[in-house]
């Protein structure tokens, strides 16, 4: 960047400079992902299959043996994200409204935060896209996740549904019915509702009404009384205004690996006198166990 791009900023008489001092949203990917540190080029999570149900042993007969197994692998490939800018020596010297380097350093940090949120939200934005498959060969939210012992399980409704009291209750019932890869029921509960901002009023009425919302019935509000979902998390980076998701207590569900934290640097160029600023970070977002989320694309 040079003086030709900041002509007005080189002159006295302006009242203010605006457009770069808005408040930023708080971190939102942390509502979706569990964060882990990594010291490798990539991380892999391996499915370990347990044992099936025990069987009756007849008198005098031998016991029945079972065996565990290894299943599929989920891989997290870390990506380096970076951005830089340069300011000419003359633009720094002639600027009349504060340090351009400091202003754009803050803008650089904002750009890095924004990109991280977008990349995190892309896991949910592509949850129904056949171009983005998990370790089990299925999209994140599917009706036919394979079980090692045979059969399938679903972490989305058979027919997509908009956010409503009924669809949320159905989701909670489905989550409560999750089984492991041997078909044995496991205790997994709903944790947090993730929604687009346009669904915020609907979610508030459903989850906060003392009685059932939208009816004249004097029935208890199961979703509020159970207390499992709590306050919904509004994600500004969800693209589909109808889509909604529920994270669960399943371990190793949606995960974020931090390979290298944000690193910033600045140096001057000896020949030109230009100042160069750079920021870079290395991380990955993906999922291991699809039981970690339940989602619907809406209607």
Legacy VTK file of the C-alpha trace (Angstrom):
# vtk DataFile Version 3.0
C-alpha trace
ASCII
DATASET POLYDATA
POINTS 299 float
0.000 0.000 0.000
1.278 3.468 -0.865
0.245 7.137 -0.730
-1.878 6.884 -3.887
-4.297 4.628 -1.971
-4.562 7.017 0.977
-4.700 10.413 -0.695
-7.173 11.939 1.760
-5.331 10.430 4.703
-2.269 12.442 3.739
-4.138 15.748 4.157
-5.353 17.729 7.160
-9.013 18.625 7.617
-10.857 15.295 7.907
-13.193 14.893 10.872
-12.638 11.158 11.294
-11.729 7.906 9.583
-14.344 5.154 9.849
-15.023 1.616 8.640
-12.364 -0.298 10.587
-13.452 0.070 14.215
-16.627 -2.017 14.458
-17.036 -4.411 17.369
-16.298 -8.019 16.450
-18.370 -11.064 17.361
-17.026 -13.255 20.136
-15.555 -16.628 19.163
-18.332 -18.874 17.893
-16.526 -21.998 16.686
-15.921 -22.907 20.339
-19.673 -23.568 20.695
-19.325 -26.312 18.081
-15.875 -27.871 18.398
-13.659 -29.319 21.097
-10.147 -27.893 20.742
-7.029 -30.069 20.933
-3.355 -29.284 20.395
-1.353 -31.107 17.739
2.365 -31.535 17.137
2.138 -33.507 13.888
1.455 -32.826 10.214
-1.943 -34.489 10.607
-3.982 -36.328 13.214
-5.840 -39.611 12.824
-8.625 -41.044 14.987
-9.223 -44.802 14.758
-12.532 -46.513 15.481
-12.075 -49.324 18.001
-14.945 -51.812 17.978
-15.826 -53.413 21.307
-17.509 -56.710 22.095
-21.079 -57.756 21.468
-23.607 -58.984 23.994
-22.833 -62.006 26.162
-24.465 -65.368 25.358
-25.850 -68.229 27.400
-23.322 -70.979 28.221
-24.789 -74.446 28.355
-23.837 -76.824 31.142
-20.545 -78.524 30.361
-20.082 -76.603 27.114
-17.283 -74.229 26.206
-17.578 -70.478 26.555
-18.213 -68.384 23.454
-15.385 -66.135 22.324
-15.807 -62.738 20.735
-13.204 -60.336 19.384
-12.904 -56.616 18.934
-11.623 -54.997 15.767
-10.302 -51.842 14.185
-12.711 -49.832 12.068
-12.374 -46.776 9.868
-10.032 -43.805 10.346
-10.849 -40.084 10.473
-7.978 -37.825 9.400
-7.421 -34.158 10.271
-5.063 -32.469 7.802
-3.835 -29.142 9.151
-3.955 -26.112 6.871
-1.758 -23.025 7.077
-3.810 -19.824 6.912
-1.960 -16.552 6.359
-2.301 -12.974 5.161
0.106 -10.056 4.805
0.255 -6.410 3.801
2.958 -3.838 3.146
3.029 -0.057 3.585
5.448 2.232 1.830
7.887 4.258 3.877
6.405 7.490 2.550
2.823 6.519 3.452
3.942 5.845 7.014
5.760 9.170 7.221
3.025 11.317 5.660
-0.059 9.796 7.288
-1.960 12.457 9.251
-4.397 10.304 11.213
-2.461 7.853 13.280
-0.174 4.943 12.598
-1.299 3.113 9.436
0.703 0.070 10.465
-1.140 -0.200 13.780
-4.541 0.305 12.132
-3.974 -2.406 9.552
-2.380 -4.752 12.077
-5.732 -4.738 13.877
-7.477 -5.297 10.542
-5.130 -8.219 9.867
-6.038 -9.840 13.192
-9.733 -9.350 12.376
-9.268 -11.047 8.993
-7.570 -14.033 10.616
-10.379 -14.419 13.178
-13.025 -14.148 10.456
-11.371 -16.801 8.297
-11.123 -19.197 11.240
-14.832 -18.811 11.971
-15.732 -19.377 8.311
-13.598 -22.513 8.099
-15.103 -23.859 11.307
-18.672 -23.165 10.205
-17.949 -24.804 6.838
-18.112 -28.204 8.574
-21.791 -27.554 9.336
-22.440 -25.692 6.080
-21.302 -28.817 4.215
-22.921 -31.303 6.607
-25.301 -32.563 3.888
-22.970 -32.149 0.888
-21.814 -35.416 -0.712
-18.538 -33.732 -1.623
-17.499 -33.690 2.054
-17.293 -37.173 3.561
-16.135 -38.395 6.961
-14.109 -41.440 7.934
-17.130 -43.740 7.564
-17.639 -42.620 3.963
-20.781 -40.614 4.731
-21.619 -36.925 5.026
-21.623 -35.513 8.548
-25.425 -35.672 8.945
-26.839 -38.758 7.241
-29.601 -41.330 7.617
-27.300 -44.293 6.889
-24.086 -44.113 8.915
-22.799 -47.715 8.840
-22.370 -49.778 12.006
-19.462 -52.240 12.092
-21.775 -55.047 13.207
-24.232 -54.325 10.398
-27.104 -51.935 10.033
-27.011 -48.151 10.185
-27.884 -45.208 12.394
-29.134 -41.716 11.563
-28.135 -38.315 12.914
-30.640 -36.346 10.846
-34.386 -36.695 10.265
-35.509 -38.940 7.412
-37.238 -35.890 5.946
-35.581 -32.563 6.693
-37.655 -30.337 8.974
-37.593 -26.680 9.955
-36.854 -25.738 13.545
-39.943 -26.386 15.669
-40.949 -27.862 18.995
-41.810 -31.157 17.314
-38.586 -31.401 15.292
-36.454 -30.648 18.361
-38.289 -33.241 20.445
-37.817 -35.807 17.663
-34.108 -34.943 17.551
-33.732 -35.450 21.311
-35.499 -38.817 21.065
-33.230 -39.873 18.186
-30.078 -38.839 20.069
-31.228 -40.841 23.082
-31.463 -43.907 20.835
-27.872 -43.850 19.550
-26.009 -47.182 19.700
-22.331 -48.091 19.391
-20.862 -50.059 16.480
-21.945 -53.320 18.121
-25.513 -52.098 18.353
-25.374 -51.604 22.133
-27.269 -48.515 23.403
-25.002 -45.739 24.683
-25.788 -42.754 26.881
-25.458 -39.686 24.699
-27.399 -36.514 25.398
-28.079 -33.304 23.545
-25.797 -30.432 24.552
-26.305 -27.217 22.543
-28.566 -25.989 19.764
-26.667 -24.227 16.941
-28.815 -21.977 14.743
-28.735 -19.262 12.106
-29.593 -15.801 13.447
-32.945 -15.840 11.605
-34.062 -18.748 13.816
-33.297 -16.930 17.068
-36.886 -15.775 17.804
-38.273 -19.251 17.068
-35.667 -20.932 19.267
-36.358 -18.518 22.122
-40.100 -19.188 22.044
-39.573 -22.955 21.928
-36.943 -23.196 24.657
-37.992 -20.412 27.030
-41.805 -20.636 27.115
-43.060 -21.866 30.482
-45.654 -24.014 28.691
-45.719 -25.476 25.187
-45.206 -22.733 22.617
-47.744 -21.894 19.923
-50.636 -23.844 21.455
-53.520 -23.171 23.810
-52.782 -26.362 25.714
-51.713 -26.100 29.327
-48.981 -28.709 28.808
-45.493 -28.592 30.273
-42.685 -27.541 27.937
-40.519 -30.663 27.838
-37.615 -28.943 26.101
-37.432 -26.202 28.730
-38.056 -28.452 31.725
-35.435 -31.032 30.693
-32.776 -28.290 30.643
-30.550 -30.247 28.277
-30.248 -27.646 25.524
-30.032 -24.410 27.501
-29.618 -21.179 25.549
-29.060 -21.643 21.798
-25.805 -20.580 20.150
-26.254 -18.135 17.269
-23.669 -18.707 14.554
-23.179 -15.757 12.205
-21.403 -17.921 9.644
-24.102 -20.508 8.919
-25.170 -20.043 5.305
-28.556 -21.799 5.299
-31.083 -19.850 7.359
-33.251 -22.985 7.760
-30.515 -25.356 8.929
-30.101 -26.199 12.614
-27.852 -28.525 14.580
-27.593 -30.027 18.048
-24.178 -30.918 19.443
-24.129 -33.895 21.796
-22.089 -35.302 24.661
-20.551 -38.009 22.449
-16.758 -37.944 22.870
-14.595 -37.327 19.792
-17.350 -35.703 17.761
-16.637 -32.315 16.174
-12.980 -31.421 16.732
-10.599 -28.535 16.113
-6.856 -29.187 16.146
-4.509 -26.258 16.745
-1.169 -27.106 15.131
0.318 -23.635 15.567
-1.215 -20.618 17.258
-1.528 -17.260 15.543
1.903 -15.845 14.803
2.435 -12.238 13.746
5.532 -10.500 12.473
6.744 -7.209 11.013
9.930 -6.277 9.226
11.298 -3.395 7.207
12.698 -3.810 3.718
16.262 -2.438 3.582
16.150 -1.355 -0.068
12.663 0.216 -0.276
12.013 1.172 3.339
8.583 -0.479 3.106
7.140 -2.082 6.222
5.746 -5.595 5.803
3.307 -7.230 8.203
2.323 -10.902 8.229
0.085 -13.217 10.247
-0.216 -16.989 9.968
-1.838 -19.846 11.834
-2.154 -23.586 11.302
-5.184 -25.654 12.271
-7.902 -28.041 11.106
-11.649 -28.490 11.628
-13.513 -31.739 11.020
-15.302 -34.555 12.823
-14.596 -38.082 13.999
-17.766 -39.635 15.446
-20.923 -38.386 13.685
-22.831 -39.103 16.904
-21.360 -35.798 18.075
-24.048 -33.856 16.220
-27.619 -34.104 14.949
-28.709 -31.783 12.166
-31.412 -30.825 9.714
-31.165 -28.723 6.561
-34.685 -27.409 7.104
-37.346 -27.361 4.409
LINES 1 300
299 0 1 2 3 4 5 6 7 8 9 10 11 12 13 14 15 16 17 18 19 20 21 22 23 24 25 26 27 28 29 30 31 32 33 34 35 36 37 38 39 40 41 42 43 44 45 46 47 48 49 50 51 52 53 54 55 56 57 58 59 60 61 62 63 64 65 66 67 68 69 70 71 72 73 74 75 76 77 78 79 80 81 82 83 84 85 86 87 88 89 90 91 92 93 94 95 96 97 98 99 100 101 102 103 104 105 106 107 108 109 110 111 112 113 114 115 116 117 118 119 120 121 122 123 124 125 126 127 128 129 130 131 132 133 134 135 136 137 138 139 140 141 142 143 144 145 146 147 148 149 150 151 152 153 154 155 156 157 158 159 160 161 162 163 164 165 166 167 168 169 170 171 172 173 174 175 176 177 178 179 180 181 182 183 184 185 186 187 188 189 190 191 192 193 194 195 196 197 198 199 200 201 202 203 204 205 206 207 208 209 210 211 212 213 214 215 216 217 218 219 220 221 222 223 224 225 226 227 228 229 230 231 232 233 234 235 236 237 238 239 240 241 242 243 244 245 246 247 248 249 250 251 252 253 254 255 256 257 258 259 260 261 262 263 264 265 266 267 268 269 270 271 272 273 274 275 276 277 278 279 280 281 282 283 284 285 286 287 288 289 290 291 292 293 294 295 296 297 298
